[in-house]
Amino acid sequence: MPKAFLDLAVEHILSKHESNLSKLLIVLPSRRAGLFLRKKLAARISAPKLGPQITVIDTLAQELSGLQKADSLSLQFQLYQSYKAVFGKDSESFEDFLKWSGRLLQDFNEIDRYTIDAKKLYDNLTEIKRLESWGVDGEVPEVMDTFLTFWKRLHPIYLHYIENLEQRKVGYQGLLYRKAATILETDGWKPYLEPLNAEHVLFLGFNALNNAEISIIRSALDSDVGDILFDVDSLYFEDEEYEAGMFLRRYKDWPYFSRKPFSFVSDSLRKETRKIELIGVPRTIGMAKATSEKLGEMKAAIPQADVTEKIALVLAEEGMLLPALNSIPSDFEDINVTMGLPVSRLTLATTVENLFEAQERALRLQNLENRSYQIYHKDIERLLLQSFGQFLLGDNGSQKATELSGMIRTYNAPFLSLKKLREWLPDSPNFIRILEEKTPSEMLSTCAELLAAYHDSERTSPEDKEGSKMLFRVCHRLLDLYLDYEQEPSMTTSLQLFRQLQKDEKLDFFGEPLKGLQIMGVLETRLLTFERVIITHVNEEILPAGKSENSFIPYDLKRGFGLPTHREKDAIYAYHFYRLLQGTKHVCLMYDTETKDVGTGEPSRFIEQVRRELSVYENNEIHESIYSTPIEKKQMSVDFELDKGPFLEEAYRRRAKDGVAPSHLQAWVKDPSLFYKRFILRANEADEVEEVMGDRTIGTVAHKVLENFYKPFIGKSPSPQDFDEIIQNIGAHLAKAHLDEIKRPIETQGRSGLVVYAISEMLTQFLKEERKRALEYARDGREWIIVGAEEKLMHTIEVPGLGYPVMLKGLIDRIDKVDGVYHVIDYKTGSAKPEDLRFTALSQLAESERKSKALQLVMYAWLMAKNYPESNDFVAGIFSLRDNKAGLLVSHPSKQVGNVLTRDILDQFEELLISMLQEVFSLEGVIRTEKELEEG
C-alpha cells in the first residue's frame, strides 16, 4: 500500500521545517487529525524539541475575527430582535418567526461564507418574487407591495443583525470566516503570526473550500508565508465526470501551483490491490450483527494485537452508534469513539420530553375543547415506564408505577385530573408537582430542580447522571435566553426549542484517542487512513444526504451567485467516500435493504459507482452479498404449545374452586390455548384504556342501567308509567350507571358525546319495546314477574376421574317468570342471529365456535334447573339491544316444536358438560391452538 497522507505530510514538514518546527503553524480541517499528526511527528523525531503549533480552520477564523461563535438558538433569539427592529408593529410573534428563522439564518451564513454581496443578492431575489407572482406589466398593486415587503426587508435585517452581533462580539460561522478574510486582506498575516512566534503556515488535507476560506488560504500562499497539501487520487482528480474531484480541480489553476507541485496525487484507486464488499443488510439490528462479524474477520486478519490505524468503523447514520457499541466483539480491548452521543438519544431525554408533551397536550386540549386541565393517560404511562418517572414517584416507585397503571385501566381513565392523581398518589409530591399546570419558565425551572435531585440520587445509573447534568444545563440555557431576550414562548414552542438545544449537547465517551478500534462519523475521517474500513448505512439520502434545501434563495439564484447547492454537498460526501477507499486493503460497504417509506432501502449511488467504475480495474476485487441471520428454532416465535402434566393439577384445583363460567367454556371451544393461558395459567393481557367509550364500556354501562331499573321490581313487574319515567330521564340514568361502574363522570362532548347519544337511543328504543310487551301481557292477562337482575347462580358437580369437585357459575342479566315458566335473559349490545342460537345436536355446543351464544344460554338454563328444581321447562334467550324489534331470540333444538329447554334436554347437556370438563381438566395430552388442531 502507498504511504498514508499524514505520513507524506510528516515527511514534507521535516524536510522543509525540521530546523524551526516551533515556528510552523499547521491548519487542519478537524481536530481529530491533529492527534494523529502529533503522534506521527513524535515517532520521527529522536531528540526533544518544540513541535509545530497545530490549529483548526474554525479556531483560526475565530481568533482572526475577534468574535466568539454562538449557538444556533442564541443566534435565532438575536435575529428576532433585528427582525422586530426592521418590521416594527408588523412583526410576527416569536413562535411564528421561529417557523422560518432557521432558513434565514442559514442563508446569512452561506452569504458570508461565500463572501456574497448581500444587497445585490436580495435585490435580485425581490425581483424574482415580483416576476413569479405578478408579471411585469402595469403598476404595482397594494397587495403586491405588501407581499414584496418581506423580501425587500431581508437585506436591512441582515445589516442590522450583523451590526448587533459584532457589538456583542459573537457571530455565526460564516460571519467569523468573512471577517477573518477581510482582516487578512487588509492587514496580512504578520499581525496574527507574530504573537504566536510563527513564521509559516501549512494547510493540510482540505477539500471543499468556501470563498472566505479560499481568501484566507490564498492570502498566505500568495504572500509566501504559507503552503498547502491536498490528499487526492488521480482517478477523480483528472476525470471531469467524477464529482469527488469537483473542488480540487478548481484549485489547480491557482497561481500558487504554477510554481509548486499539486501534492499529493496518488493513483491508488486504479493500481493498489483491495477487496471491496457490498453487503445488503436488513434493518439497524441486522447491520449491528453483520458489523460485529466483519470486525471479527478483520481483526483475525491482522497479525499484531493493536488495531490502531488498521481498522475503522465509520457510521454514516448517527443512530447506529449505540447498536454498534453493543455489538463490538469482546476481543477488541481498546475502543475509541470520536462521535459524541447526542443527549437526545438518551432515555432520560425522552422522559423529560414526555413531561413537556404532557403539559403541552393538557394545555392545548384545555383551550381547544374547553375542558379542565387534565393529563392524557398515555403521557402518564410513558413516564411510569422510565427510571426518572419512578424516581419522581418516591419510595417504592416501581411498585407505585405498576399500581397506578392498573388503576388507570381498572377505571378506564383516558384523562386524569390532578385531584384524582393526588387521591391515588398521596405520598408522591414530586410526581404531582411536575404535572401541575405551569408556564414554560416554571416548567423548565421545576425540571432543572428535579433533574439535580435525580443526579444526586444513589439509585441513578452513571449514564443518567451524565444525562441529567446535561439536561439541567439545557433547561437553564433556555431560561437564560428567555430572561436575556424578554421572551417566553408557548409550551409548544418551548418544547421545540428544548428538542433543538438538546441535540447540540453531546455525551462524550472516554477512551484513548490514539489506540484501538476507531469508531467515527464520515466527516471525522478527514486526513486519516485505515487498512480496513467498515462503512454502515451507505444508502441514498444518508450518504450522500440528499436534497434538503433549507433556504429562501432559489436554486438558479444560488448558481448565479456561486452559492453551494445540493450538487456541491454531494461532491463533498463523494470526496470523503473515495478518499477512504483509496487507502484501504479491505472495505465493507453496508446498506440497509429494509423498505420503510418510498425511496428507502435504496443503495447509495456510491454503491453503484463502485459496481460500474471501480470494477473495471483488476486491482479491485468486488464481492456482493445479502446478509441474513440464521435463526434457530428456539429463537422463532411459535404458536402456544404446552405438554400437560401433574404440574397443572394445583392450577386446575384453583380454577375448579373459583368456578367455571360459560365464558371460560366458550374460550376453550374457540381456542384451547386461549383458555389455558387466561383461565388456568392466568396470563391475562392488560385491558387497553378506551379513550372514546368502546364496546366494553358500552356493554357495562347499558347492563347497569337495566339492572338499576329492574332490580326494584323483583317479585313484581314495572308498569307502563315506570317505563315512561326511565325513558324520559334516560340521560340521568346513564350518567349514574357510568359513575357507579366506571368511577368517573360520563363525557357528553366530542366523540364520546356521540357514543353517549347512541347508547341513549339504543336503550330508549329497547325500553319502548319492553313497554309494549308489558302492555301486551296486561292485555292478554298473562302473569309477568321479575325474578332477578344480575343474578349469580352456582352449582357444584362431581366429575368422574377428577379428585375434586368443579363449581359451575354464571351471572344472568335478568330472570323473568311468565305464566309460571322461567325465562333466562341475556342482553347483548352486539348483534345476535337466530340461527346461531339453534342446534341440531347438543354436541355442536362443544365443537363449534358459532354456537358459543347457544352454549352460554343452555348453561344458564342448566344452572336455573339446579337452583329452581321445582320447574321442568325453561326459556333461554337474548335481547339484542341493537335490534330491539327482533324480540327475545331463544336457544333450542332446531327440530323441536316450541322454544323451551326441557329438563330432559338439560340432563343430556349435563352429560356433555361433564365430558367437556373431563377433557378440560385432563392432565394428559398437549395443549395447542385451534388452528393447529384443525391442521392436525
ROVEX-363805 format. One record per residue (C-alpha): x, y, z. Coordinates in steps of 0.25 Angstrom, whole numbers, plus 5000, padded with zeros to 4 digits. Example, Ala and Ser with C-alpha at 12.3 -4.5 7.8 and 13.67 -1.06 7.14 Angstrom:
2
504949825031
505549965029
***
This chain:
936
500050005000
500550144997
500850235009
499750305016
499450455014
499950485029
501250405027
501450485014
501150615021
502150585032
503250555022
502950695016
502950765029
504250705034
504950725020
504550875020
504350915034
505150825043
506150935048
505051025052
503850945055
503251035066
503151145056
502151065048
500651075049
499950965043
498450985040
497550855039
496050835035
495750765048
496350745062
496350585061
497450585050
498350675059
498550565069
499050465059
499950565053
500650595066
500750445068
501450425055
502350545057
502750505070
503150365065
504050425054
504750525064
505850455072
506350575081
505350665089
504950795082
503850895082
502850845071
501950925062
500750995066
499450925061
498050985060
496750965052
496151065042
494951095051
495851135062
496751215053
495551295048
495051315062
496351375066
496551455054
495151515054
495151545069
493751485070
493251365078
492451265071
491051265077
490051145077
488951145067
487851165078
488451295083
488651345069
487151325066
486751405078
487751515074
487151505060
485751535065
486251665071
486751705057
485451655051
484651745060
485551865059
485251855043
483851815043
483351895055
481851875058
481751785046
482551675053
482051535055
482051475068
483351405073
482651265071
482351295056
483651355054
484351225059
483651145048
484551215037
485651285044
486551155043
486551175028
486851325028
488051295038
488551185029
488451285017
489251385024
490351285028
490551245013
490551385008
491651415018
492451285016
492451315001
492651465002
491451494994
490951644992
489651625001
488951754995
489151704981
488651564984
487451614992
487051714981
487151604971
486251514980
485251624981
485151644966
484951494964
483851494974
483151604967
483251534954
482851404959
481551464965
481151584957
481751594944
482451714938
481251804933
480551914940
480651984953
480951914966
479651874973
479651904988
479451754991
480651724983
481451834990
481151775003
481551634998
482851684994
483151765007
483651635013
484751615002
485151765002
485451765016
486351645017
487551725014
487251825025
487051715035
488451655030
489151785032
488451815046
488751675050
490251675046
490451815054
489751755067
490551625066
491851705065
491451795076
491251665085
492651615080
491951485075
491551425062
491151305053
492251225045
492051305032
492251445039
493451395046
494051345033
493751465025
494251565036
495551485037
495751485022
495451635021
496551665033
497551575025
497251645012
497551785019
498651745029
499251625024
499751505033
500851575040
500051635052
499451495054
500751415053
501651505061
500951485075
501051335072
502451345069
502151275056
502751305042
502051205033
500651145031
500351005025
498950965021
498750815021
497650725015
496650825011
495550795000
494350874999
494751025002
493751135003
494151274997
494551325011
495451205013
496051224999
496351365002
496951325016
497851225010
498251294997
498651415005
499651325012
500051254999
500151384990
501051455001
501951335002
501651315017
500851185014
500751055007
499650955005
499650805003
498450724997
498150584998
497550534985
497550414975
497750434960
496450354957
495550464961
496550584960
496750564945
495350524941
494350634940
493250534941
493550504956
492850594966
493850554977
494950644970
494050754967
494650854977
496150804975
496050824960
495750974963
496950994971
498050944962
497851074954
498351164966
499551244962
500251174974
500251034967
500951104955
502251104963
501950984973
501450844970
500050804974
500350704985
500050594988
499350524976
499350364976
498850264967
498350164978
496850144973
497350084960
498650014964
498649974978
498049834982
496849844991
495649764994
494249834993
493049764999
491649814996
490649765007
489149785007
488749775022
487249785027
487049885038
487949945048
487949825057
488449735045
489449835042
490049835056
490149685056
490749685042
491749795047
492149705058
492449585049
493249675040
494049735051
494449595056
494849555042
495749685040
496349675054
496749525051
497449565038
498349665046
499649595051
499849685063
498949715074
498849865073
497849905062
498150055063
498150115049
497749975044
496249975046
495250085046
493750075047
493050185040
491550215044
490850295033
489650295042
489750355055
488650265061
489550145059
490550175070
489850105082
489549975074
490949975068
491549995082
490749885088
491249785076
492749815077
493449675079
494049655092
495449635087
495549785083
496149825096
496249975093
495150055086
495150205083
493850275079
494150405073
492650435071
491850495083
490550435086
489450545086
488750555099
487450545091
487750395089
487750365104
486450305110
486550415121
486450525110
485250455104
484650455118
484750605120
484250625106
483050545111
482850635122
482750755113
481850675104
480850645115
480850795119
480750835105
479550745101
478850775114
478850925111
478550905097
477250825100
476950915111
476851025100
476250945088
475250865095
474950955107
475250845117
475850855131
477350835132
477550685131
478750595127
478650495116
478750355121
479850315111
480750435115
480650375129
480850235126
482050265117
482650335129
482350215138
483250125130
484450215132
485450225143
485350375145
483750355145
483950245156
484950335164
483850445164
482850355170
483750345182
484050215191
483550085184
483450165171
483450035163
482249975171
481550115170
481650115155
481049975154
479950015163
479650145156
479650075142
478649975148
477750085153
477650155140
477250025133
476249985144
475550115144
475750135129
476250275131
476750335118
477050475125
477350495139
477150615147
478150665157
477150645168
477050495164
478550475164
478650535178
477650445183
478350325176
479750375180
479650445193
481150425196
481750455182
481850615183
482950625172
482150545162
480950625164
481750755164
482450735150
481050705144
480350835150
479950945141
481151035139
481751145130
482951095121
483951165130
483351095143
483350965135
484850985132
485151025146
484450905152
485050815142
486450865145
486250855160
485750715159
486850675150
487850725160
487150635171
487150515161
488650535158
488950535173
488150405176
488950275179
487950195170
488250275158
489150205147
490450265142
489850295129
488650365135
489550445144
490350505132
489050525124
488350595136
489550685137
489450725122
487950735122
488050825135
488950915126
487950915115
486750955124
487651075130
488151115116
486651135111
486351205124
487551305122
487051325107
485651355112
486151455122
487251525113
486351545102
485051565110
484351455102
483451345108
482951255096
481751165098
481951025103
481850965089
483051055084
483751035097
483750885095
484250905080
485350995086
485750895097
485850785086
486750875077
487650915089
487850775094
488250725080
489450815082
489850755095
490750625093
491150515103
492650495101
493250355102
494550335110
495650265103
497050265098
496950345085
498150285078
497950145082
497050035077
495750025068
495350155063
493850185063
493550315055
492550395046
492850415032
493450555033
494350515045
495150425035
495750545029
497250525027
497250395033
497550265026
497250115031
497549985025
496249925027
494950005028
493449975030
492450085026
491050065030
489750115024
490350145010
488850185006
488350294997
487850415006
488850375016
490150365008
490050465002
489050535010
488050574999
487450704994
486950775007
487050915003
486750995015
486751135008
485951255003
486951264992
486451184979
487451094972
487651174960
488051294968
488951214976
489651164964
489751304958
490451364971
491351244973
490651194986
490651044989
489550954984
489250804987
490250774975
491350834984
490850764996
490850634989
492250654984
492750674998
492250535002
492750474989
494150524992
494150475007
493650335002
494650314991
495750375000
495450265010
495450154999
496850204993
497650165005
496950035009
497349885007
495949835010
494649915011
493249875015
492049965010
490749925016
489449975012
488049965019
487149875010
485949905019
484849985012
484150075022
483650185013
483650224998
485150234994
485650165006
486450035005
487150084993
488750074992
489550194991
489950244977
491350224982
491050074983
490650074968
491950154965
492750044971
492049944963
492250014950
493450094951
494450024960
494149884955
494749914942
496149924949
496749784952
497349834965
495949844971
495349704976
493849734978
492849644985
491349654987
490449594996
489149605004
489349575019
488349485026
488349445041
488149295043
487049275053
487049155062
485749085065
485749135079
485849275075
484649275066
483249315071
482449195070
480949175074
480649135088
480848985091
480848925105
481048785109
480048755120
480548685133
480448675148
480948815150
479648875145
478848805156
478948915166
478549015155
477348925152
476848915166
476949065168
476049085155
475148975159
474949045173
474849185167
473849135157
473649115142
472749215135
472149205121
473149305116
474249205120
473649095112
473449185100
474849215101
475249065101
474349035089
474949155081
476449125085
476949035096
478249115097
477449235100
476649175111
477949115117
478649245116
477549325122
476849245132
477749135136
479149205135
478449335138
479349405128
478349515124
478749635115
478549775121
477249845117
477449955108
476950095112
475750135104
475950285100
474650285094
473550195100
473750065094
472949935093
473449885107
472950015114
471650025106
471349885110
471649905124
470850035125
469649985118
469549865126
469649955139
468550045134
467549925132
468049855145
467749985153
466349995146
465849855148
466449825162
465449905170
464349815163
464849685167
463549605171
462649685163
462749765149
462949905145
461749985140
461650065127
461750185135
463050135141
463650115127
463150255123
463950315135
465250245131
465150275116
464950425119
466150425128
467050325121
468250425121
468250435136
468150285138
469250265128
470150375135
469850305149
470150165143
471450215137
471950285150
471550155158
472350065149
473450145143
473650235155
473750365147
472650455141
472150425127
472750515116
471650575107
472550655098
473350625085
473350475080
472950425094
471750505093
471350435080
471450305087
470650345099
469550395089
469550255082
469450175095
468350265100
467550245087
467850095087
467350085102
466150175099
465750085087
465949955095
465150015107
463950055098
463949915093
463949865107
462749955110
461949895098
462249755104
461749805118
460449855111
460249725103
460449645116
459449725123
458449725112
458549575110
458449545125
459849485126
460649475138
461949545137
462949555149
464349605150
465149495158
466549545158
467449645151
468949615150
468649485158
469849405162
469649255161
470549145165
470548995165
471648895169
471748755162
472648635163
473348605150
473848455149
475348445148
475548565156
475948565171
475248695174
473848755171
473648865160
472848985162
472049045151
471549185151
470849295143
470449435144
469049445138
468649585133
467149565136
466149455141
464749475137
463549375140
462449385130
461249295133
462049215142
463149185133
464549235136
465149325125
466749335125
467049465118
468449515113
468649655108
469549675096
469949815091
470549745079
469849665068
469149525070
468549435059
467449335062
468249225054
469449235064
468549205076
467849075070
468548945070
468348815063
469048735074
469648775087
471048725083
471048855074
471148935086
472548875090
473048875075
472649005068
473049145072
471849195064
470949135075
471649205087
470449285090
469549165090
470549095099
470449215109
468949215109
468849065111
469849065122
469049175129
467749095127
468448975133
468849065145
467449105147
466948965147
467948935158
467549055166
466049045163
465748895164
464248915164
464248955150
464348865138
464348955126
465249085124
465349185113
466749245110
466949355100
467649485096
467049625095
467949695085
467949845089
468349885075
467249805068
466149825079
465049795069
465449655068
464949625082
465549505090
466349415082
466249285088
467249165088
466649025086
466848895077
466548925063
465548815061
464748835074
463348895074
463349005084
464449095090
464649035103
465848955109
465248835116
465948765128
466248645119
467048735109
467748795121
468048665127
468648625114
469448755114
470048715128
470648595121
471248685111
471748775121
472448665129
473048615117
473548755114
474148775128
474848635127
475548685115
475848825120
476448775134
477148655128
478648645132
478948575119
479148615105
479748745098
479048885098
479148945084
478449065077
477149035070
477849055057
478848945060
477748855064
477048875051
478248855043
478648725051
***
